[in-house]
Amino acid sequence: MELEELEKRAKKIRFDIVRMLCKAGSGHPGGSLSAVELMTALYFDQLKHNPKKPDWEDRDRVIFSKGHACPVLYASLAESGY
């Protein structure tokens, strides 16, 4: 994926994180926002995955233990089509 498209996706993910946290009325925006570029690079450039086949045996797996930053994971998965 081209850099310009990755930047567009990252911007959308940032917007979704802020909207999610505002709607929830709580959360830690810094933790999620600081991981946007990482998750964008993984989900849109590096990982082998298929939202239409989430049980695909050869898919890459992500273990994201930064629990207070789960909005970035949720937004990245949603933007990926899950």
C-alpha positions as CSV (number, residue, x, y, z in Angstrom):
1,M,0.0,0.0,0.0
2,E,1.3,3.5,-0.9
3,L,2.3,5.9,1.9
4,E,-0.5,8.3,1.1
5,E,-3.1,5.6,1.5
6,L,-1.5,4.5,4.8
7,E,-1.7,8.1,6.1
8,K,-5.4,8.3,5.1
9,R,-6.1,5.1,7.0
10,A,-4.2,6.3,10.0
11,K,-6.1,9.6,10.0
12,K,-9.4,7.7,9.9
13,I,-8.3,5.4,12.7
14,R,-7.3,8.4,14.9
15,F,-10.8,10.0,14.2
16,D,-12.5,6.7,15.2
17,I,-10.5,6.5,18.4
18,V,-11.4,10.0,19.5
19,R,-15.0,9.4,18.6
20,M,-15.1,6.1,20.5
21,L,-13.6,7.6,23.6
22,C,-15.8,10.7,23.5
23,K,-18.9,8.5,23.2
24,A,-17.7,6.3,26.1
25,G,-17.0,9.3,28.2
26,S,-13.7,7.7,29.4
27,G,-10.5,6.1,28.2
28,H,-6.9,6.9,27.7
29,P,-6.4,8.6,24.3
30,G,-2.6,8.9,24.5
31,G,-2.1,5.1,24.6
32,S,-4.3,4.5,21.6
33,L,-3.1,7.5,19.5
34,S,0.5,6.6,20.1
35,A,0.0,3.2,18.5
36,V,-1.9,4.3,15.4
37,E,1.1,4.2,13.0
38,L,2.2,0.8,14.3
39,M,-1.3,-0.8,13.9
40,T,-1.8,0.9,10.5
41,A,1.6,-0.5,9.2
42,L,0.7,-3.9,10.5
43,Y,-2.9,-4.3,9.4
44,F,-2.5,-2.5,6.0
45,D,1.0,-3.4,4.9
46,Q,2.6,-6.3,6.8
47,L,0.2,-8.8,8.2
48,K,-1.3,-11.7,6.3
49,H,-4.9,-11.7,7.2
50,N,-8.3,-11.8,5.5
51,P,-11.4,-10.2,7.2
52,K,-13.7,-12.5,5.1
53,K,-11.9,-15.5,6.5
54,P,-11.0,-14.7,10.1
55,D,-10.4,-18.4,10.8
56,W,-7.8,-18.7,8.0
57,E,-5.2,-21.1,9.5
58,D,-2.2,-19.4,7.8
59,R,-3.1,-15.9,9.0
60,D,-0.7,-13.9,11.1
61,R,-1.6,-13.3,14.7
62,V,-1.3,-10.2,16.8
63,I,-0.9,-10.2,20.5
64,F,-1.6,-6.7,21.7
65,S,-1.1,-6.5,25.5
66,K,-1.4,-2.8,25.8
67,G,-4.9,-3.2,27.3
68,H,-5.6,0.5,28.0
69,A,-5.0,1.2,24.2
70,C,-7.6,-1.3,22.9
71,P,-9.5,1.4,21.0
72,V,-6.6,1.5,18.5
73,L,-7.0,-2.3,18.0
74,Y,-10.8,-2.0,17.6
75,A,-10.5,0.9,15.2
76,S,-7.9,-0.9,13.1
77,L,-9.9,-4.1,12.9
78,A,-13.0,-2.1,11.9
79,E,-11.1,-0.2,9.2
80,S,-9.7,-3.5,8.0
81,G,-13.2,-4.9,7.5
82,Y,-13.6,-7.1,10.5
